[in-house]
Every structure is written in structure tokens, then in C-alpha cells.
Amino acid sequence: HPSLIEAMGVAWQGRWLQFCTNQFLPLVFSAAILLGLAVPSAGQALSRLQVSGVRVVPAAAVCYIFLLQGLTLKTSDVARALQAVQPLAFGLVTILLITPVLGAAAVQLAPAFERQELRAGFIVLCCVP
């Protein structure tokens, strides 16, 4: 029956749209990583765009992630997140204790890194919460 098939298509499209809306940031990050791996020259070209010495694309991405996504948070969601004591404690211990220890280990494993820039980037990533 055509109307049943059409209704199933509309329901599927609605679920897919809801999923994409809810998971927008991880989907876009995944797509950007895949695009960067497939066509590295495109990412390098975008990274070179500058206005007054500021790289436009990375600055816009950071503004979007922290400012615009932060504005979409609901007060009730923040309150509920702060009441989740175990996940909050796990996050704090991981960020403030485990990652700096990994950074210190990276300093000791200096020969394992082929490039100094990679080593420095990993250390900064691990030591800066």
C-alpha cells in the first residue's frame, strides 16, 4: 500500500533529522576529520585564511563550539549535570590528574615521537585542562 510506505519514509526521515539535530557537533567533527584525511590540501588551504593575522576558520570553529553551543544549554541541563556527582568526579580526576601524568610520561618517551612538534603538542594537550 503506497500510503503505508510513504508514512514509513516520513517517520524514518523524522527520526534521522532528530538524530542529526541532537548529534550535530560529533557528526560535523567526524565529517571534518574524514574530509581532512581524504583531502588534506583543503584543510591546509582553509587553515591559511587570515584576517589581521588571525586564522579565520579555526577561530570561527572555536567561537561556534564554545559560544553558540554554550548558549543553547538549558539551566535545567546544567543543574542536572552538576548533580551527577560520580561522572563529575570522574571528569575532574581524568582532566586534572590522569592527563597531566600522561603528559609527564610523554616527556620520558621523547624518542618514541618522530617529530618534536608532535611531542610538544601531545604534552600541551595532556597538561592543559
Disulfide bonds with the S-S distance in Angstrom:
none
